[in-house]
Amino acid sequence: MGIIETLQEENRQLRRDFEEFLAYVTDYIESIDDEIKGYTAASKYTGVSARQLRRLVEAGSLPFKKHGRSVSFSRKDLIEYKHSRRLVKV
């Protein structure tokens, strides 16, 4: 086996290793669901007032978790809410 063939085989192995690593990292990132804690932080993230967020929570329109007296929101849920508020141009 010559030098070129050896390098090509090493390159193929590195590509396989990289693809496995990429799949692992992608799965890991998808499994993480960061939380945004409090109405103020969620308000800054969504561009909606804290008062409006409280109304949405009370109406059951926005999922949240309660931690004693404080609340937290899933970043994924807030992103979905932000996208749902966008106006469609005609």
RAKACOR-V185338 format. One record per residue. N is the residue number from 0. SS is DSSP state (~ for helix, > for strand, _ for the rest). PHI is phi in whole degrees, -180 to 180 (999 if undefined). PSI is psi in whole degrees, 0 to 359 (* if undefined). Layout:
n->(N;N)
ss->(SS;SS)
phi->(PHI;PHI)
psi->(PSI;PSI)
//
This chain:
n->(0;1;2;3;4;5;6;7;8;9;10;11;12;13;14;15;16;17;18;19;20;21;22;23;24;25;26;27;28;29;30;31;32;33;34;35;36;37;38;39;40;41;42;43;44;45;46;47;48;49;50;51;52;53;54;55;56;57;58;59;60;61;62;63;64;65;66;67;68;69;70;71;72;73;74;75;76;77;78;79;80;81;82;83;84;85;86;87;88;89)
ss->(_;_;~;~;~;~;~;~;~;~;~;~;~;~;~;~;~;~;~;~;~;~;~;~;~;~;~;~;~;~;~;_;_;_;>;>;>;_;~;~;~;~;~;~;~;~;_;_;_;~;~;~;~;~;~;~;~;~;~;_;_;_;_;_;>;>;>;_;_;>;>;>;>;>;~;~;~;~;~;~;~;~;~;~;~;_;_;_;_;_)
phi->(999;-85;-64;-63;-64;-63;-64;-64;-65;-63;-63;-63;-65;-63;-63;-62;-62;-65;-63;-64;-63;-62;-63;-62;-64;-61;-62;-64;-64;-67;-79;-82;-125;-60;-111;-107;-98;93;-68;-64;-65;-67;-64;-63;-71;-95;81;-110;-64;-61;-62;-66;-62;-60;-63;-63;-65;-62;-80;80;-87;-133;-65;-154;-123;-103;-124;67;-95;-105;-127;-139;-124;-72;-58;-62;-65;-68;-63;-62;-65;-60;-67;-71;-85;-65;-87;-91;-78;-105)
psi->(130;178;318;316;321;314;321;318;318;321;317;318;318;321;317;315;318;318;321;316;317;318;319;312;318;314;319;313;320;332;342;128;90;146;146;123;125;155;323;313;319;326;315;323;321;339;15;144;154;325;317;322;318;318;318;320;314;326;350;17;345;118;146;168;140;131;88;244;351;165;160;154;144;132;322;316;321;322;316;321;317;317;327;338;346;140;141;127;138;*)
//
